[in-house]
Amino acid sequence: MTQMTQASQSTPPVVRFAPSPTGRIHIGNARTALFNYLFARKRGGRFVLRFDDTDLERSRAEYAHAIEADLRWLGIAPDLVVRQSQRFALYDAAMERLRAMGRIYPCYETQDELDRKRKRLIARGLPPVYDRAGLKLSAQERADLEAQGRKPHWRFRLDQEIVEWDDLARGPSRIDCASLSDPVMVREDGAYLYTLPSVVDDVDLGVTHVIRGEDHVTNTAVQIQMFRALSPQGRAPDFAHHNLLAAASGEGLSKRSGSLSLAGLREAGMEALATAALAVLTGSSDNVQPVASLLELADIADVSHASHHAAKFDEAELAALSARTLHALPFAHVRERLAALDVAGPQAEEFWLAVRPNLARLEDVRDWRAIAFGEVSGVVEDAAFLRAAAAVLPPEPWDAATWKTWTEAVKAATGAKGRALFHPLRLALTGRDSGPELAALLPLIGRARAMARLTV
Ligand code: GLU
């Protein structure tokens, strides 16, 4: 039994998010990215974005760019971006070292032959572990196979031992490597599979913590053995495997189906901060509250709190959290996005504070901008009442107290009170029967527009 060597706790952490650029990322990928990013932010560490693009056929530069844009939207700025497709020399050198250590061996079975072997073992009630036939081939047998035109694929020879690690999310973990097949490092067409480049890069980039989804737990024992073989001090990083997000239907998320993609959520008008908060807090908190920044989120969300059950991501919950996030958003944080929606100028902040409690999505400010500053076809139910109200409109300048002064005057002039007083005024001024506090909205509408809307 072997205890893995833990990475030093004192140095600032280095983490990485390692998507393969074969599609757009979804909320589950965002969860992994954020657990890494928040972990590094909180501890003064570094966040590396690593594109696992050794599969040259399926990987696309467009997807890599889109993933960077999705992360930027979430508020994640990587300290370093690397692409595995530019690092093959490192992997070749690592293969050489493993070969020299006797940890790599060629195998010549076709996929069909491997499938048959597997089925025979299963039929006998045995675990379908590769029989290491490749390891037993003599030089002559290998030469004969190659003379027949067979090309080798290369496997890593596992030490048959129990590997243990203290998973930061799942607690003490162990895997018996005797129950695993020696993993394939290089396919017969020469392409690297995920495992070796991942370990080589983690060593080269000084990754101290590997934080990823629990679908990678079974890779960990293999990778720990490889870290021991390849890293300078025979050290493996720490590991944390968080639970995976599922759709509300219970269905797993996939890049290919495009379900719950970040791009889709952004287009639906969801706030990035709300999306980030729910991505990491789903499953560990029943009542997720809005946060004002990723730094604040880093204080409450930690991969070590991720539960062990699949967590269902609820889009309706996101819509509600997104709205509440907007309601608490200070003007300074939204100024530029408002300017892009043509809300700018000296009254922009006052406008923002007046309308934000009524927004479901930021884009809804367009409607309220039109109501405050544009043309409104007000609803007139009782023209005489409105004329009486118009007659007592106070002179400008107007402020937050004007609404009260005015409605008291209208009440005195007409005798109307309560809903009969306020509702017709709201309908005439805004064309809507609900909306922002009129005390806040009225000074923005201003006397000229108010007069026009009351005297149609
Ligand atoms: N490219 C792998 C994935 O997206 C990375 C896994 C890892 O973090 O080691 O699943």
Residues whose N, C-alpha, C, O or C-beta is under 5 A from the ligand:
A	BS01	LIG	A18 P19 S20 D52 S198 R212
